[in-house]
Amino acid sequence: QVQFVESGGGSVQPGGSLRLSCVASTSIFSTMAWYRQAPGKQRESVAGITGSGKRMYADSVKGRFTISRDNAQNTVYLQMNSLKPEDTAVYYCNAASIATMEPIFGSWGQGTQVTVSS
């Protein structure tokens, strides 16, 4: 069973930046995605990247977040700029369906907490 380990979260003020990393225990899959779950809300997809490098973003993060991948390091990154309080959530990564962005694996890593507050 593949495992994902997320890191890079923290507490920042509005307008700040963070860079999240997700390391997979095996070669990363064709399409990888970042998800987040805020308290009391359902988990949602934030950004995805295909094997060819095509990127997809939720409307709420377009222009602020950038997803990238390093296949040699089995790692996916999420650069988050101009952070807002509504970005506060636990962030996770997973392999994803290219058509729906739904996660492929039912098991999740521990996630990394992002808190945006003044």
Secondary structure, 3 states (H helix, E strand, C coil): CCCEEEECCEEECCCCCEEEEEEECCCCCCCEEEEEECCCCCCEEEEEECCCCCEEECCCCCCCEEEEEEHHHCEEEEEECCCCHHHCEEEEEEEECCCCCCECCCCCCCCEEEEECC
